[in-house]
């Protein structure tokens, strides 16, 4: 299901900075092994590799952007071809996203795999970045992916809906050996027999999430022109304009100027002018890396100040087995009785920490007082949407434990109370995974999710069985969930049985095919969802 949601932006910013950070020791990166996110359940991520040889429990998995490798997952348990992982930081994963693992006990020159460009929703770029892991090169390198998808909602109770989505994501480095590089991520989505919506406004279908050119002024200085999310200041979102950055050893600083995408159709809107600057430090350590950044921005709307704020973030894995992340926003401007006032108010705060006691036991905790995340384009069923909303904000804690090899259990709990809520939101989630069921040679996971929100009491129980039918080529998954939502202010309730079948075929290194069917039964009604996807790399 596609949800066009309005980004609650109304911002513009001022400039000024100062900062201080600590130097730490560097380490080698080692060889890389490429894996793919195969399944997401609650706060756990499943990643499949051709083989998990030379990858161990407790290792860190990384995502990659133009600035290098970024820690994103920690392996809680592994089998011969897959890993069960916990999330680090704030990156939001989707099925088929590409991750990398560093292989242990290797010698010789590090091999850089070909990077696949995962599809990301707008503002899903990571909030952290790291120094490049290889020496600068002026060799032309063009990589990309074309994806063709169809989403069908079929039922006897409503009109059938068929959506078609075509996406192109590509990066071209040092075109013809020059200092010019480019990147783009564009999608075009339309519904069957609703072409008039596209003709009325092309931006209803066409979404340009990234379209930018980069020029390397020197090894230290770069400038971007076009629409781009800057990973140093990803909280700002996409910027239509110019972005300049200068690096000196472990320090980076930049200035940006341009406009924000229109909040209704994500097209250009030059009335939403913004400008700002940032400074920070990023350094690898013997245990991981440390990065800090500070940004000041002013955003305007038709010439008037809309928002001024300062944004700070810090990521730290310098202490062995401990990784923590923090971010905050301070607003510096507001209108009181239609008069501008320069005040300081805390508008966003987030902190998370993960500690691994051993390869069998790890704990995680977070405090989230950020604004709600807005997805401009996303695909979720109703149960998943409720679970996601209930898990946002407030205080959360999680524990994962592997009592024996091949078996892992975990639980998480959270609570949130806002003044406008008639009662607090509480969640309790647990799972148990058997990574190699005898005879079947498959993975079995059982989950339970209990929640209390301001308007419902809910419970969702599920079981998932996954198996490689042909190792590294053909993968299948069966998933069943039972949903029970009881609404507190009405006499109605909602019960659903959700069944899901997934087949994916890695035809070769360039071609990937997948089919996903989901059936939802409720009140003697049947709702069907069918997702077909073909992805071609070049």
Secondary structure, 3 states (H helix, E strand, C coil): CCCCCCCCCCCEECCCCCCCCCCCCCCCCCCEEEEEEEEEECCEEEEEECCCCCCCCCCEEEEEECCEEEEEEEEEEECCCEEEEEECCCCCCCCCCEEEEECCCCCCCCCCCCCCCCCCCCCCCCCCCCCCCCCCCCCCEEEEEEEEEEEEEEECCCCCEEEEEEEEEEEEECHHHCCEEEEEEEEEEEECCCHHHHHHCHHHCEEEEEEEEEEECCCCEEEEEEEEECHHHHHHCEEEEEEEEEEECCEEEEEEEEECCCCCCCCCCCCCEEEEEEEEEEEECCCCEEEEEEEEEEEEECCEEEEEEEEEEEEECCCCCEEEEEEEEEECCEEECCEEECCCEEEEEEEEEEEECCCCEEEEEEEECCCCCCCCCCCCCHHHHHHHHHHCCEEEEEEEEEEECCEEEEEEEEEECCCCCCCCEEEEEEEEEEEEECCCCEEEEEEEEEEECCCEEEEEEEEEEEEEEECCCEEEEEEEEEEEEEECCCCCEEEEEEEEEEEEEECCCCEEEEEEEEEEEECCEEEEEEEEEEEEEC
